Amino acid sequence: MKPSIIHIALGAIIFAGMSACTQQERVATEHPVAIVDSLQQIVAEDVQARVNRTEAKWGVGILMDAQSGTVVAMYDTDSTLIHAQSAWELGSIVSPLALLAAYSVEPQGWDSAVGVCRSGFEYAGRVFRDGHARDAVYSLSDAIATSSNTAIVQYVLRVFEPQPALLPEILTKWGFEFAEQDSACDAMTETLEYAIGYHCTITPVQLAYLYSCVATGQHLRVPVNGLDSIRLGLHRAVWDNDLGTASVNPWGIRKAQSDKVRIAGKTGAAQICTDGQYDRCHHRLSFVGYFPEDNPQYTCLVILNNPKYYGFYEAGADCGIPVRRIAERILRPAE
């Protein structure tokens, strides 16, 4: 069956480092969506199955051709696609992109590690903490793999402390939107919060596109070592069984890790903000992955809003598992 073609308006993405981001304006463009029925059915079935299992309020699945940036499947539990086309806070799934922005500004000095501890990292009175807290020394890829807020903010601080407005400026060029903050909040503290996904929103399609660019290296004018470092972290998030948030759980159950398809990607967990307050018991979970890792053909993003809370939340399982199953059904359909 010939796929139908529709278009949705998105902002043009400019990955060009500090000088381009400070000189170029964001330009509106059309982002192609060519739904392929067979792929749409796979995404719909696996996302809906996970929504049913977790009793999530709603769920979204986006499948994109990683090379062309064309959306080939878009599923929303709401038939109007309101969630698939709206901008959301998605938590630390933003962090690798913030780090890539930092690389585009300062390509040197990334080999040194940072220390993290269970008590967190304090800056200007704000204490940043990890969901997977431990006392350790983390490299950049460690920080991405384990989704360490305390490590991420230290890396971002190194680059943007002299110019805190530059990170949101770059991320705005890439399609993010930012909520108005408390005027009493320190500018650098705001920037650190943006780097780990607080107070910034992005549409699912836009996020999938950004990760497609990371996967393929297309449209990016950043140092090669920067892309390689980010990709290593995304690889380890799935394949490092000690640190990876999307690898295996303590009972040996695989999340995004597959013995049929090599996937790399990143988890995200955001507390849902209601009336200006974050609720620790209500979360929006996500996982974005591209596959096959060594020759990316597709990027897949799954978002679950407010799945049932059992005292903990698990983006790697709740969203990584459907991405894994979608990848396996697409690339290894006979097995």
N, C-alpha and C positions, 0 to 999 in steps of 0.2 A: 504493500500500500504506500502510495506516495505521501510523504509527510506534509502536513500543512505548514505554512510559514506565517509567523506573526512577528511583530517587533515591539520591544518595550524601550522606552527612552531611559538611558543611563548617562551619567557623566563620563567623559573621556578620562582614561587613566594615564597619568604621566609619571613614569618612573625615571627620573632624570637627575636625581641628586639635588643638592641644595640650590645651585644656581638656577636650574630649570624650575624648581618649585617656587622660587621667589620671584621669577620673572614671567612665567607663563600662567595664563588664566585657564580655569577649567572650562572645557568646551563640551556642550551637549552633543550626544551622538545616539545612533540606534544600535542596540545590541540584539543580534539575531536569535530567534527562538524557533527551531524547526523540530517539532515534536515527532518522534518516531514511535509508532504505536507499540511495537514489541518492547522497547526500552521503557516506555511509559508504564506498561503493565507490570514489569519487574519492579520498578521503583515504587509504584503504588502499592503493590502487594506487600513488599517488605517493610515499608514505612508504616502502613496501616496495621500490620501484624505487631509491630513494636509499640505503636500507640495503644493498641488493645491490651497488650501484655502489661504495660506500665501504667495504664489508665491516665495517660497524658491528656491535658486539656485540648491540645492540638499538635499536629506534626506536619513537617514540611520535608520534602526530598527534592534536591536539584541534581540533575546529571548533565554535565557539560562536556562537549568535545574539547579536550585540553589543548589541542593544536589550533583550532579555529576560534575557540571561545563561544561556540554556538550551543545554546541550551537544547538538549535532545529529549529531556524528560523533566517535567515540573509537576510534582504532586503536592497537594494541600488538602488536609482533611476538610477544609472549608471549600466548597465548590466554586466560590467566587475568587479563589486564589489570593485573598486579602493578606494572608500571612506570608505567602511566598513573595509578594511584591511590596511588603512593608519593611521598614528598617527596624532592626532590633539590637539590643545590647546582648552580646554573645560571650562576654568574659574573655578568658585568656587565649582563645583562638585568635585574638588580635595580636598577641605578643610577638610571634615571629615576623609579622609585618612591621611592627614598631621597631624591631631589631634590624630589619632590612633597611628601614628608613635611616636608622642610626649609622649603618654601614655606608649608606650613600653619602652621608655627611663626613664621616671620619672612617676611612677604610683601614686604618692602622690601629695596632694596640689591642687586638681582640684575642690574643693568645693567652693572656693572663686570666686566671680564674678568680672567682669571688667566694667569700665565705658566707655560709648561711647557717642559721641556728633555729632551734625550735621556738625561741621567744620572738622571732621575727626581726625585721629591720626597721629602724625608726629614722624618719626624715622630717624635720620641721614640725615635730609633735605628732605626725601621722605614723602609726605602726602598720607595716605591711607584713602579712602572714601567709604561710603556705598551707594549702589543703593537705599536702603530704609532707608534714613538717619533719625535719631531721637536722642533726648537726653534721655539716659536710662542707667540702670545697667543690664548687661546681664550675665546670667549663661552660661555654655558651651552649653546646649541644646537650649537656646535662640539664641546663636550665629549661630548654625547650622540651626535652623528653619527659621530665618530671613535672612540668608546668609550675616551676618555682617562681612565684611572684617576687620573693625576696631577692632572688638572683637577677631576675629580669630588670627590676627597678634599679639595681646597682649598675648594670651594664648601660641602661638608658641614661642614668645620671651622669656617667662619665662623659657622654657626648653632649647632652642637651642642657646641663646645668648653666653654662654661660648664655644660652639662648633658648629658654623653655618654650617660647611660642613657636619654634620651628617645627617641632614634631607634629602638633595639630595642624600646622599649615601644610605639611607634606601629606598627612593622612587625609586632609580635606581634598587635596588634589586627587587622591586615590579613591574618593567616593564616600568617606566617612562623614558623619554629622555629629556635632557635639552639643550636649545640653549646657544651658547656662549654669555656671557654678556659683557657689556662695562667694560673694565679693571678699570675704575675710580669708578665703583659702589662698595659700601661697601659690604663685604661678607654677613653680617647679613641682609642687605636690600635685597640682592638677595634671600636669604633663605625665607624671609617674602613674597616676590613676588611669589616664588614657591608655598608657602603654600596656596595662593589664586588663583593659576592656571595660573600665568603669566610665559611665557618662558619655559613651560614644556608641553610635548605632551605624548599622550598615545593612543593606538588603542582602538576602541570601544569594541572589544571582551575582551581585557585585563581589561578594566574598569568594564565591566559587571561581569567578574570573581572576581575582588576584592570586589565588592559589594555583590556578592553571598557569599563570605567568611565572610563578616561582618554579613550578614543575618543569616547564619547557624552556625557560630562559628567554622566551620571546618578549619583546617590548621592554626589556629591562636594560637600563644603562647603569648598572651598579658593578662594583668589583666582583670578579669571578669568585674570589675567595669568600665574599659575603654570601653569594648564592649557595656555594658549596657548604658553608657552615650552617646555614638555615636548613638546607636539605638534609644534612647529617642529623640535625636535631629532630626533624620530622621522621626520618628513618628510625631513629632510636625510640621515638614515642611509641612506635608499633612493635619494634623488634628487640628492644632491650628489656629483658624480663625482670630486671632489678629496678629500673627507673621508669620505664615506659608506661604512661597513663593509659595507653590503648593496646597493651601487649597481652598479658594473661592476668587473671585474678588469683588470689591466694589459693584457690582450689584447682588451679590449672585450666580453667575455662578460658578459651581464646576470645579476645575482643575483636579488634580489627586485624589481628594476626591470622594469616591464612596459609595453609600448606599447598594451595593451588594458585594463588595470585600474590605477587609482591605489592604491598600497599604501603605508602608513607603518608603521614598526616598528623593532625593536631586535634586535641580535645578542647572543649570550651564549656565552662559552667558559670552562669551568671545568676546571682540572686535577683529575683524579680522585684522591681522597684514600683511601689504603689504609694501615691500621694507623697512622693519625695523620700520615702523610707524603703530601705532594702530589707526584705524578709528572708531570714536565714532558713526558713523551712519551705520556701517555694523557689524553684530554680528553673532556668531555661538551659537545657543541655544541648550540646552539639558536637559533631565530629565532621571534619572535612578531610578527605583523602584522595590521592591521585594514584592511578594504576594503569598498566604495570609500572613499577617504580623506575625501572631502568629505561623505559621508553613510553612515557605517559600518553595514553590514549584518551582517558576520561578523568574528570574530577567529579567527586560525588560529595554532597553536603547533606547531612540529616540533622534536623532540629526537632527536639521535643520540648514542648512548653508545659511546665508544671506537672511532670510525672509524679506518681504517688510516692510519698516520702516515707522511708522506713528508718529514719534516723541517720541516713547517709545517702549520698547521690553518686552516680557512677556514669559519667558521660562516655567513658571509653567502652563500657558494655552497652548501655542503652542506645547509643548512637553509632558506636563503632561496629557493633555486630550487624546491624542492617546494611551499613556500607560494605562490610566484608561479604555479606550474602549477595548483595547486588553485584559486586565485582565478580564473584565466582559464577553467578548465573549468566553474566554477560560474556566473560572470557573463557569459561570452561562449561558450556551449557550441557555437554554430553555426560558429565560426571555427576 
